[in-house]
Amino acid sequence: MLGETDQLIGFPQTDLISSVPTRARIDAGKVTDLGSGPSANPEIVIDLQPDWMMISTLGEDMRYLDLFAQANVPALINGEYVEQNPLGRAEWIKFTGILLGKYEEAVTEFEQIKAAYQEAEKLAAQIPANNRPKVLSGVMYQDIWYAPSAGSWGAQILQNAGGDYIFADQKGSGSLQLNYEFVLDRAAEAEVWIGSADFPDVKTMGSNEPRYQNFQAWKTGQIYTYTAKKGATGGLEYFELGYVRPDLILKDLIKILHPELLPEYELYFYQKLE
């Protein structure tokens, strides 16, 4: 968005990158893979000697802060993922703008995103409570159902899009961990299922986990996932661009839940499973 793709020289798990310009740099050997985990391999980082590196607290990068400092590699912590307000998360583009010497451009980008988000939010706010479809979200991993908690970024966007989120009363700001029976009791009749992982189609989804077949949304095929934009090596644009473009996510969800509000809009991140 800020036109500085050429500044990237290293990234962990480069297969997760879907951006065409960035993939071209990877294929040309201009971007080094920093390791297969969520954290960068510190030895490779030090060998690269970047002007600075961006890290998060999700992996193990924090363990190496002293090591990076001794090697004169400035390590800056990006905390956008802890922001639970969709626009608050997008506003971190300003932080990146400062680092790249493009703060004014970053502010302009954010203000455009903010205006688009608020316009879409206002559009969906007119939907009466009795016309908001019940929405199920999440999937199971090893018998645990993971879904956005009520105060999370994902839940807020679902509500802003005019959905009646099944777990809106489950407090928290991260991910819920629920048992199947609880979810089935709550969501068996939910009209729409959002964020059903990376299944290629409804049949495969039901074969992979037969218990999914007990939900109305599975039976009617009203299942949507964020896999519409996938890179050559499997990376999903949703995970790269989504945090800074909540306006597109919101419009996608409005289009899914209330298509009459955005008749000319085409889904960007999301697609319906066939």
C-alpha positions in Angstrom: 0.0 0.0 0.0 2.9 2.3 0.6 4.9 1.2 -2.4 7.9 -0.1 -0.6 8.0 -3.8 -1.4 11.6 -3.5 -2.5 12.6 -2.8 1.1 11.8 -6.4 2.2 14.8 -8.6 2.4 13.7 -11.3 4.8 10.5 -13.0 6.1 9.7 -16.3 7.9 7.8 -18.9 6.0 7.9 -17.0 2.6 5.4 -19.5 1.1 2.7 -17.7 3.1 3.2 -14.6 1.1 0.7 -14.2 -1.8 1.6 -10.7 -3.0 2.6 -11.0 -6.7 5.4 -8.3 -6.6 6.8 -9.8 -3.4 6.7 -13.3 -4.8 8.6 -12.1 -7.8 11.3 -10.8 -5.4 11.3 -14.1 -3.5 11.6 -16.1 -6.8 14.5 -13.8 -7.8 16.3 -14.6 -4.5 16.0 -11.1 -3.1 14.0 -12.1 -0.1 15.5 -14.6 2.4 13.3 -17.2 4.1 14.0 -16.6 7.9 12.7 -20.0 9.0 9.7 -22.3 9.0 8.2 -21.2 12.3 6.4 -17.9 13.3 9.7 -16.5 14.6 12.7 -15.5 12.6 16.0 -17.5 12.8 18.2 -15.1 14.6 21.4 -16.2 12.9 20.0 -15.6 9.5 18.7 -12.2 10.6 22.1 -11.2 11.9 23.8 -12.4 8.7 21.4 -10.2 6.6 22.1 -7.1 8.7 18.9 -5.3 8.0 18.4 -1.6 8.8 15.6 -2.8 11.2 13.3 -5.8 11.7 9.7 -5.9 12.8 8.7 -8.6 15.3 5.7 -9.6 17.4 5.2 -11.2 20.7 3.4 -14.2 19.2 6.6 -16.2 18.5 9.9 -16.4 20.2 11.5 -13.3 18.7 11.3 -11.5 22.1 13.9 -14.0 23.4 16.5 -12.6 21.0 16.1 -8.9 21.7 19.4 -8.7 23.5 21.1 -10.7 20.8 19.8 -8.4 18.1 20.8 -5.4 20.0 24.4 -6.7 20.4 24.4 -7.3 16.6 23.2 -3.7 15.9 19.9 -4.9 14.4 17.1 -2.7 15.7 14.1 -4.9 16.5 10.7 -3.1 16.6 7.6 -4.6 18.2 4.4 -4.6 16.1 1.4 -4.9 18.3 -1.4 -4.5 15.8 -2.7 -8.0 16.5 -3.7 -7.0 20.1 -5.9 -4.2 18.9 -9.5 -5.4 19.0 -11.1 -2.4 17.3 -11.0 -3.0 13.5 -9.9 0.6 12.8 -7.4 0.6 15.6 -5.7 -2.4 14.0 -5.7 -0.7 10.6 -4.2 2.4 12.1 -0.9 0.6 12.7 -0.1 1.5 9.0 1.0 4.8 10.5 3.7 3.0 12.5 5.0 1.3 9.3 4.7 4.7 7.5 7.1 6.3 10.1 9.6 3.5 9.6 9.5 3.8 5.8 9.6 7.6 5.8 6.1 7.7 4.4 4.0 8.9 7.4 1.9 11.3 5.5 1.1 8.8 2.9 0.2 6.3 5.6 -2.1 8.8 7.3 -3.9 9.4 4.0 -4.3 5.7 3.4 -5.8 5.2 6.9 -8.2 8.1 6.6 -9.6 6.6 3.4 -9.9 3.2 5.0 -11.6 4.8 8.0 -14.1 6.7 5.9 -15.0 3.6 3.9 -15.4 1.5 7.0 -17.6 4.0 8.8 -19.7 4.5 5.6 -20.3 0.7 5.4 -21.0 0.4 9.1 -23.6 3.2 8.9 -25.2 1.4 6.0 -25.6 -1.9 8.0 -26.7 -0.1 11.2 -30.2 0.4 9.7 -30.9 -3.3 9.7 -33.4 -4.0 12.5 -32.6 -6.7 15.1 -35.3 -9.1 13.8 -33.7 -9.0 10.3 -30.1 -9.9 11.4 -29.3 -13.5 10.4 -27.8 -15.7 13.1 -24.1 -16.2 12.3 -21.8 -19.1 13.3 -18.1 -18.7 13.2 -15.0 -20.9 13.7 -14.0 -24.5 13.3 -12.9 -27.5 15.4 -9.3 -28.6 16.0 -8.8 -31.7 18.0 -12.4 -31.6 19.4 -12.1 -27.9 20.5 -14.2 -25.3 18.6 -12.3 -22.1 18.2 -14.3 -18.9 17.5 -13.9 -15.2 18.1 -15.0 -14.0 21.6 -17.5 -11.2 22.0 -14.9 -8.4 22.4 -12.7 -9.6 19.6 -11.9 -7.9 16.3 -13.7 -10.6 14.3 -16.9 -10.5 16.4 -17.1 -6.7 16.2 -17.0 -6.8 12.4 -19.7 -9.5 12.3 -21.9 -7.3 14.4 -21.1 -4.2 12.4 -22.1 -6.1 9.3 -25.6 -6.7 10.5 -25.2 -10.2 11.8 -26.5 -11.7 15.0 -23.4 -13.5 16.2 -24.1 -16.7 18.1 -21.4 -16.2 20.7 -22.0 -12.5 21.3 -22.5 -13.2 25.0 -19.2 -15.0 25.4 -16.9 -12.3 26.9 -13.3 -11.9 26.1 -11.0 -10.3 23.5 -9.3 -13.4 22.0 -10.3 -16.8 20.8 -13.0 -18.9 22.5 -12.4 -22.6 23.1 -15.7 -24.4 23.2 -16.9 -28.0 23.2 -18.9 -29.3 20.2 -22.1 -29.9 22.2 -22.2 -26.3 23.4 -21.7 -25.0 19.9 -24.3 -27.4 18.4 -26.9 -26.4 21.0 -26.3 -22.7 20.2 -25.7 -22.8 16.5 -27.6 -25.8 15.0 -30.1 -23.4 13.3 -27.7 -20.6 12.4 -28.4 -19.4 8.9 -24.8 -18.5 7.9 -21.4 -19.9 8.8 -18.5 -17.5 8.4 -14.8 -18.4 8.5 -14.8 -22.1 8.0 -11.0 -22.5 7.5 -9.4 -23.6 4.2 -11.7 -26.3 3.0 -12.1 -26.5 -0.9 -15.8 -27.3 -0.8 -18.8 -28.2 1.5 -18.5 -31.9 0.8 -14.8 -32.1 1.8 -15.6 -30.1 4.9 -18.3 -32.5 6.0 -16.1 -35.6 5.2 -13.2 -34.2 7.1 -15.4 -33.6 10.2 -18.8 -35.4 10.0 -20.2 -33.5 12.9 -20.2 -30.3 10.8 -23.1 -31.9 8.9 -25.4 -31.4 11.8 -25.5 -27.6 11.3 -28.2 -26.0 9.1 -25.6 -23.7 7.4 -23.8 -26.9 6.2 -27.0 -28.4 5.0 -28.0 -25.3 3.0 -24.5 -24.5 1.8 -24.5 -21.1 3.5 -20.8 -21.3 4.3 -18.2 -18.7 3.5 -14.5 -18.7 3.9 -11.7 -16.1 3.4 -9.8 -18.0 0.7 -10.8 -16.1 -2.4 -7.4 -14.6 -2.8 -4.7 -17.3 -2.7 -1.1 -16.9 -3.8 0.9 -19.3 -6.0 2.4 -21.1 -2.9 -0.8 -21.1 -0.9 -0.6 -17.8 1.0 -3.9 -16.1 1.7 -4.2 -12.4 1.1 -6.7 -12.2 3.9 -3.9 -12.7 6.5 -1.6 -10.2 4.8 -3.9 -7.4 3.9 -7.0 -8.0 6.0 -5.9 -6.4 9.2 -5.2 -3.1 7.4 -8.3 -3.2 5.2 -11.2 -3.9 7.6 -13.4 -1.9 5.3 -13.1 -4.7 2.7 -13.8 -7.4 5.2 -16.9 -5.4 6.5 -18.2 -4.9 3.0 -17.7 -8.6 2.2 -19.7 -9.6 5.3 -22.5 -7.1 4.5 -22.6 -8.5 1.0 -23.0 -12.0 2.4 -25.5 -11.1 5.1 -27.5 -8.3 3.4 -26.6 -8.4 -0.3 -29.4 -5.9 -1.1 -27.4 -3.2 0.7 -24.4 -3.5 -1.7 -25.9 -4.7 -5.0 -22.9 -3.7 -7.1 -20.2 -4.9 -4.7 -18.2 -8.1 -5.4 -16.6 -10.1 -2.6 -12.9 -9.5 -2.2 -11.6 -11.8 0.6 -14.5 -14.2 1.1 -16.1 -16.8 -1.2 -18.9 -19.2 -0.8 -18.0 -22.9 -0.5 -19.5 -24.9 -3.3 
